[in-house]
Amino acid sequence: MNVSVIGIGRIGLPLAATIASRGHTVFGCDIDAPLVDMVNRGENPIPDEAGLGAVLGLVVAAGNLRATTDTVAAVSQSEAVLFAVAVDVEESGRADLRNLYAACESVARGMKPGTLCIFDTTLPVGTTRNDLAPRLEAGGLKLGTDFSVAFSPERLLMGRIIEDLTKYPKVVGGVDANGGDRAAAFYREVFGGEVLQLASAETAELSKLSEGAYRDLNIALANELAQVADVHGVDISEVIKAANSQPYCHLHVPGTGVGGHCIPVYPRFLMQGEGPSSLSALGRAVNDAMPGYAVQRVEQLVGDLTGKRVLILGLTFRPDVAVTPHTNAVDLLREFTARGAVVEGHDALLSEAGVRELGFEPAREPLSGYDVAVVHAKHRSYNSLNWKALAPLLVDARNALDRATVEAAGVRYLGIGRPVSPD
Ligand SMILES: NC(=O)c1ccc[n+]([C@@H]2O[C@H](COP(=O)([O-])OP(=O)(O)OC[C@H]3O[C@@H](n4cnc5c(N)ncnc54)[C@H](O)[C@@H]3O)[C@@H](O)[C@H]2O)c1
């Protein structure tokens, strides 16, 4: 089978490479010409994505995956077209679908009768049917008669996408009468795993938003409980461990907010849609307030932060992946700076230019002599840091450090919802 994957970024490239590794011919379509050239040389543009380099080298060498900027030509030779173009939120909080619209326009121009189109990008409910499918018809083919459309969300964790692609059931929902059946058959063939065929594209869209909204709200609850723990001087880690020992409780970990272009974004898709969304909005507000709360706690301990030297370590949104959209490190920078602190940033996975792009003054090695150090994303390479040299106070922004190790090094530890070590 010939397949086009539109958008070969963080999701689309592993998706394209995995399908190609099953013996299909895949065109990886993207508007980013240097990225296309790199892929065609068999070079891996996402080195922190486990297993991608190996599979990419194989499928490019075998001629099963070819990247191209000519989406129209690729689509005209394909039986299936998968959309993995990113959708983010605008300032206003509404989904920014412009890249996806442009992709639809190219696909509509190239699509031949019989094509199956599947949208993998997470979308507000109703977008596939009401907004995107009509754009595909603009090329002259008729939905349901000449081509089919389905929605099938990606359910992956960055860093282990290749593994996750086939690990969880593939959820699909169709727009036209055949869309769901055809998408389910497609994924059974290319992945061979379990497929959950839902009643409609809207059902599948809402299922994906539900996963994200659940996690955002769960983290918001953990964050609120962490603040209650601070009031009473108890350790939220102990509380959550005890609460979760009962099988109906699944509290997540509190921290200084939620980053990345998934979890903090999907509740906003619910908030812009029809139907109630007051809980989604409340969860967002609680999580967005956490960087300010954490810095306030530091201020209570240290006193006036004016002129204090602060180091923020790990600026990506999560440990061990070089991805920065909606990272809360930037919110911590804003909150410390607003209180007069002098902040530097360090990230083992980002270049100096990447650190500057986020608004940070890059910290110089050796990392030492700060008043406060904050571990935001605890990359594996930070395990060997000399905590003692960094600063007398270490803030564990995601409750990810081993408190005993930090204290054994003679450093005061402050977690989220965890009592500070004695002075
Ligand atoms: N990253 C994740 O962990 C994750 C998890 C689940 C779902 N998703 C979904 O996947 C979507 C894609 O995320 P990503 O991380 O791969 O984004 P990304 O920014 O890494 O990749 C998107 C790619 O699309 C390309 N593109 C933009 N406009 C195009 C066009 N008109 N034609 C062809 N290519 C075009 C870009 O150049 C880029 O390479 C997200 O919006 C999200 O809904 C992401």
The ligand as an SDF file (V2000), in Angstrom:
LIG
                    3D

 44 48  0  0  0  0  0  0  0  0999 V2000
    3.8450   15.3150   20.6070 N   0  0  0  0  0  0  0  0  0  0  0  0
    3.1010   14.4570   21.2960 C   0  0  0  0  0  0  0  0  0  0  0  0
    3.5050   13.8400   22.2820 O   0  0  0  0  0  0  0  0  0  0  0  0
    1.6990   14.1820   20.8520 C   0  0  0  0  0  0  0  0  0  0  0  0
    0.9900   13.1680   21.4780 C   0  0  0  0  0  0  0  0  0  0  0  0
   -0.2800   12.8750   21.0330 C   0  0  0  0  0  0  0  0  0  0  0  0
   -0.8130   13.5990   19.9980 C   0  0  0  0  0  0  0  0  0  0  0  0
   -0.0900   14.5990   19.3940 N   0  0  0  0  0  0  0  0  0  0  0  0
   -0.7120   15.3170   18.2830 C   0  0  0  0  0  0  0  0  0  0  0  0
    0.1350   15.3290   17.1520 O   0  0  0  0  0  0  0  0  0  0  0  0
    0.1240   16.6370   16.5780 C   0  0  0  0  0  0  0  0  0  0  0  0
    1.4570   16.8550   15.9130 C   0  0  0  0  0  0  0  0  0  0  0  0
    2.4110   17.0460   16.9280 O   0  0  0  0  0  0  0  0  0  0  0  0
    3.9720   17.0230   16.6520 P   0  0  0  0  0  0  0  0  0  0  0  0
    4.6080   17.0170   18.0010 O   0  0  0  0  0  0  0  0  0  0  0  0
    4.3330   15.9580   15.6940 O   0  0  0  0  0  0  0  0  0  0  0  0
    4.2010   18.4530   15.9410 O   0  0  0  0  0  0  0  0  0  0  0  0
    5.5050   18.9450   15.1840 P   0  0  0  0  0  0  0  0  0  0  0  0
    5.4610   20.4320   15.2190 O   0  0  0  0  0  0  0  0  0  0  0  0
    6.7220   18.2420   15.7110 O   0  0  0  0  0  0  0  0  0  0  0  0
    5.3120   18.4480   13.6770 O   0  0  0  0  0  0  0  0  0  0  0  0
    4.3840   18.9900   12.7960 C   0  0  0  0  0  0  0  0  0  0  0  0
    5.0110   18.9880   11.4010 C   0  0  0  0  0  0  0  0  0  0  0  0
    4.0160   19.4270   10.4820 O   0  0  0  0  0  0  0  0  0  0  0  0
    4.6830   20.2020    9.4790 C   0  0  0  0  0  0  0  0  0  0  0  0
    3.7090   21.0180    8.7510 N   0  0  0  0  0  0  0  0  0  0  0  0
    3.1290   22.1930    9.1230 C   0  0  0  0  0  0  0  0  0  0  0  0
    2.2800   22.6150    8.1720 N   0  0  0  0  0  0  0  0  0  0  0  0
    2.3190   21.6860    7.1760 C   0  0  0  0  0  0  0  0  0  0  0  0
    1.6690   21.5550    5.9200 C   0  0  0  0  0  0  0  0  0  0  0  0
    0.7930   22.4590    5.4890 N   0  0  0  0  0  0  0  0  0  0  0  0
    1.9620   20.4790    5.1760 N   0  0  0  0  0  0  0  0  0  0  0  0
    2.8530   19.5400    5.5780 C   0  0  0  0  0  0  0  0  0  0  0  0
    3.4990   19.6140    6.7610 N   0  0  0  0  0  0  0  0  0  0  0  0
    3.2330   20.6650    7.5300 C   0  0  0  0  0  0  0  0  0  0  0  0
    5.7080   20.9880   10.2530 C   0  0  0  0  0  0  0  0  0  0  0  0
    6.7230   21.5070    9.4250 O   0  0  0  0  0  0  0  0  0  0  0  0
    6.1980   19.9430   11.2520 C   0  0  0  0  0  0  0  0  0  0  0  0
    7.3250   19.2380   10.7710 O   0  0  0  0  0  0  0  0  0  0  0  0
   -0.1800   17.5850   17.7390 C   0  0  0  0  0  0  0  0  0  0  0  0
   -0.9030   18.7030   17.3360 O   0  0  0  0  0  0  0  0  0  0  0  0
   -0.9950   16.7300   18.6580 C   0  0  0  0  0  0  0  0  0  0  0  0
   -2.3640   16.9510   18.4120 O   0  0  0  0  0  0  0  0  0  0  0  0
    1.1330   14.9120   19.8080 C   0  0  0  0  0  0  0  0  0  0  0  0
  1  2  1  0
  2  3  2  0
  2  4  1  0
  4  5  1  0
  4 44  2  0
  5  6  2  0
  6  7  1  0
  7  8  2  0
  8  9  1  0
  8 44  1  0
  9 10  1  0
  9 42  1  0
 10 11  1  0
 11 12  1  0
 11 40  1  0
 12 13  1  0
 13 14  1  0
 14 15  2  0
 14 16  1  0
 14 17  1  0
 17 18  1  0
 18 19  2  0
 18 20  1  0
 18 21  1  0
 21 22  1  0
 22 23  1  0
 23 24  1  0
 23 38  1  0
 24 25  1  0
 25 26  1  0
 25 36  1  0
 26 27  1  0
 26 35  1  0
 27 28  2  0
 28 29  1  0
 29 30  1  0
 29 35  2  0
 30 31  1  0
 30 32  2  0
 32 33  1  0
 33 34  2  0
 34 35  1  0
 36 37  1  0
 36 38  1  0
 38 39  1  0
 40 41  1  0
 40 42  1  0
 42 43  1  0
M  CHG  2   8   1  16  -1
M  END
$$$$
